[in-house]
Amino acid sequence: MKDIVWIIIILLIVGWLFGFLSFGAVLGNLVHILLIVAVILIVLKLLDKI
């Protein structure tokens, strides 16, 4: 199960880089907000497992 979390984290980082580099500053802010929300959800999910 921990492997799935790491795969999701890697996909989020790659998606963030792709969105930031391809859409620039206009949609880059939206991508940053989505990344922050996703990271918060992952942290909450990990803390729930402990």
C-alpha positions in Angstrom: 0.0 0.0 0.0 2.9 2.4 0.7 4.1 1.8 -2.9 0.8 3.2 -4.2 1.2 6.4 -2.1 4.7 6.9 -3.5 3.5 6.4 -7.1 0.7 9.0 -6.5 3.2 11.4 -5.0 5.5 11.0 -8.1 2.6 11.4 -10.5 1.5 14.6 -8.7 5.0 16.1 -8.9 5.4 15.2 -12.6 1.9 16.6 -13.3 2.8 19.7 -11.5 6.0 20.2 -13.5 4.1 19.5 -16.7 1.3 21.9 -15.9 3.7 24.6 -14.7 6.0 24.4 -17.7 3.4 24.1 -20.4 0.7 26.6 -19.1 3.0 29.2 -17.6 2.0 31.6 -14.9 -1.7 31.9 -15.9 -2.7 28.4 -15.0 0.4 27.7 -13.0 -1.2 29.2 -9.9 -4.1 26.8 -10.2 -1.8 23.9 -10.6 0.1 25.0 -7.5 -3.2 25.2 -5.5 -4.2 21.7 -6.7 -0.8 20.3 -5.8 -1.0 21.8 -2.3 -4.5 20.3 -1.8 -3.3 16.9 -3.0 -0.3 17.0 -0.7 -2.4 17.9 2.3 -4.8 15.0 1.5 -1.9 12.6 1.2 -0.5 13.7 4.5 -3.9 13.4 6.2 -4.2 9.9 4.7 -0.8 8.9 5.9 -1.5 10.2 9.4 -4.8 8.3 9.4 -2.8 5.0 8.8 -0.5 5.6 11.8 
